[in-house]
Amino acid sequence: MVDIKISGRKVAISDSLREQVENKIGGALKVFDIKPMECDVVLRADKRRGTKNRTACEVTVFVRDNVVRVEAAGADLEQAIDEAASKVTRQLRKYKTRVVDRRQRSKRPTPSIEPVADLSDLIVAAPEEEEEDDQLVREKVVELTPMTVEEALVQIDLIGHDFYVFEDSLTGLTCVVYRRDNGGYGVIKPKIEDADE
């Protein structure tokens, strides 16, 4: 059985809540029974009135060198835990499918992603009125793991973000893969200056 760490924010973790998390989330983790696997569950409650979904369940699963993260909100904690368990099951099945596909495709050459030639079309100027939005509100330090672009695409799906920063295992350069608004993915790579220039 996977060790599940349960914590609460503005929620007292009762024995019945702990049992429900272990049954629902623990059952979802059986989809991909692999060692080592760790799981952190955070149950949150928003005490403000007028909030539609006042409870949430965040689940972070660490599978070897990968992270699967889901969040679900509901009218009560039971509903949020059920929804989170369903999302974890889907994400782990997707991860399991990708791992099997990657092993099968490792013998074939991987398709290359065209780099973005001009980054100016990605930059959107913020209106001058929104000065409060120009403040840095969070800083996150990431450990750059050497991986291929294909592995980075798996990670972006697993964590549910719009972008993912990684070290290209072939070139050693820091790169970013991102989800495009019109579908598909893109990759941003730094320009390498030639010694001749």
C-alpha positions in Angstrom: 0.0 0.0 0.0 1.2 3.5 -0.8 2.0 5.8 2.1 -0.5 8.7 1.9 0.3 11.8 3.8 -2.9 13.8 4.6 -3.0 17.4 5.8 -5.7 20.0 6.2 -6.0 23.7 5.7 -8.8 25.1 7.8 -10.0 21.4 8.1 -9.7 19.1 11.0 -8.7 15.6 9.7 -11.0 13.2 11.5 -10.7 9.4 11.4 -13.6 9.1 9.0 -12.0 11.7 6.6 -8.7 9.9 6.8 -10.4 6.5 6.1 -12.3 8.0 3.1 -9.1 9.4 1.6 -7.2 6.2 2.1 -10.1 4.2 0.5 -10.8 6.5 -2.5 -7.3 7.9 -3.3 -5.6 4.7 -2.2 -7.9 2.8 -4.6 -7.1 5.2 -7.4 -3.4 4.7 -6.9 -3.7 0.9 -7.4 -4.2 1.7 -11.1 -0.4 2.2 -11.4 1.2 0.0 -8.7 4.8 0.9 -8.9 7.5 1.5 -6.3 8.6 4.0 -5.2 5.4 6.0 -5.1 4.4 8.7 -2.5 1.2 10.6 -2.2 0.4 13.9 -0.5 -3.3 14.9 0.0 -4.3 18.4 1.2 -7.9 19.0 2.1 -9.0 22.7 2.1 -12.1 24.6 3.2 -13.0 28.1 2.3 -15.1 29.7 5.1 -16.2 32.7 3.1 -19.9 32.8 2.3 -21.0 33.0 -1.3 -18.2 30.7 -2.5 -19.8 28.0 -4.8 -17.4 25.2 -4.0 -16.2 25.7 -0.5 -14.0 22.6 -0.2 -11.2 21.3 -2.3 -8.9 18.2 -2.4 -5.4 18.5 -3.8 -3.5 15.3 -4.6 0.2 15.1 -5.5 1.6 11.8 -6.5 5.4 11.3 -6.8 6.1 8.3 -9.2 9.8 7.8 -9.6 11.1 11.0 -11.1 7.6 12.2 -12.2 4.8 14.2 -10.5 1.1 13.8 -11.1 -1.0 16.6 -9.6 -4.8 17.1 -9.5 -7.2 19.3 -7.7 -10.9 19.0 -7.3 -13.5 21.2 -5.6 -16.9 20.3 -4.3 -19.7 21.4 -2.1 -18.4 19.1 0.6 -15.2 17.2 1.2 -16.7 13.9 0.3 -17.6 15.2 -3.2 -14.1 16.8 -3.6 -12.3 13.6 -2.6 -14.4 11.5 -5.0 -13.7 13.9 -7.9 -10.0 14.0 -7.0 -9.8 10.2 -6.9 -11.4 10.0 -10.4 -9.0 12.6 -11.8 -6.0 10.8 -10.3 -7.1 7.5 -11.9 -7.4 9.2 -15.3 -4.0 10.9 -15.0 -2.2 7.7 -13.8 -3.8 5.7 -16.7 -2.6 8.4 -19.1 0.9 8.2 -17.5 0.9 4.4 -17.7 -0.1 4.5 -21.4 2.6 7.0 -22.2 5.3 5.0 -20.4 4.3 1.9 -22.4 4.1 3.9 -25.7 7.5 5.5 -24.9 9.1 2.0 -24.5 7.6 0.9 -27.8 8.6 4.0 -29.6 12.1 4.2 -28.2 13.3 2.1 -31.1 11.8 4.5 -33.6 13.2 8.0 -34.2 11.1 10.7 -32.5 9.6 13.5 -34.5 11.2 16.9 -34.0 9.2 20.0 -32.9 9.8 23.1 -34.9 11.2 25.9 -32.7 9.5 29.2 -32.6 11.4 31.5 -35.0 10.1 34.8 -33.7 9.1 35.2 -30.0 7.5 38.6 -30.5 4.1 37.1 -31.4 4.1 35.4 -27.9 4.6 38.6 -26.0 1.4 40.4 -25.1 1.7 43.9 -23.6 -0.3 44.4 -20.5 -2.5 47.5 -20.3 -1.0 50.4 -18.4 -3.9 50.6 -16.0 -3.1 47.2 -14.4 -0.1 48.3 -12.3 -1.0 46.0 -9.4 -0.7 42.9 -11.7 2.9 43.8 -12.5 4.1 42.7 -9.0 6.0 39.5 -8.5 3.8 37.5 -6.2 5.5 34.1 -6.2 8.9 32.7 -6.9 9.4 29.0 -7.5 12.7 27.2 -7.7 12.7 24.1 -10.0 15.2 21.3 -10.3 16.1 21.0 -14.0 16.0 17.3 -14.9 17.7 16.2 -18.1 15.1 14.7 -20.4 13.9 14.6 -24.0 11.2 16.9 -25.4 8.9 14.0 -25.5 9.4 13.3 -21.8 8.8 17.0 -21.1 5.5 16.8 -23.0 4.5 13.9 -20.7 5.3 16.0 -17.7 3.3 19.0 -18.8 0.2 16.8 -19.1 0.8 15.1 -15.7 1.2 18.4 -13.7 -1.6 20.2 -15.7 0.4 23.4 -16.3 0.6 25.4 -19.5 4.4 25.2 -19.6 7.3 23.1 -18.4 11.0 24.0 -18.0 13.6 21.3 -18.5 17.1 20.6 -19.5 17.4 19.0 -22.9 19.3 15.8 -22.5 20.6 15.9 -26.0 22.0 19.5 -26.0 22.2 20.3 -22.2 20.3 23.6 -22.8 17.4 24.9 -20.7 14.2 24.7 -22.7 10.5 25.4 -22.2 7.6 23.4 -23.7 4.2 25.2 -23.7 0.6 24.5 -24.6 -0.5 26.6 -27.5 -3.9 28.3 -27.4 -4.9 27.0 -30.8 -3.9 23.4 -29.9 -0.7 21.4 -29.9 2.6 22.3 -28.2 5.6 24.5 -28.8 9.1 24.5 -27.6 11.3 27.5 -26.7 15.1 26.9 -27.0 17.9 29.4 -26.4 19.8 30.6 -29.5 23.4 29.3 -29.5 26.0 31.8 -30.6 28.6 30.3 -33.0 32.2 31.0 -32.2 32.5 32.6 -35.7 30.1 35.4 -34.9 
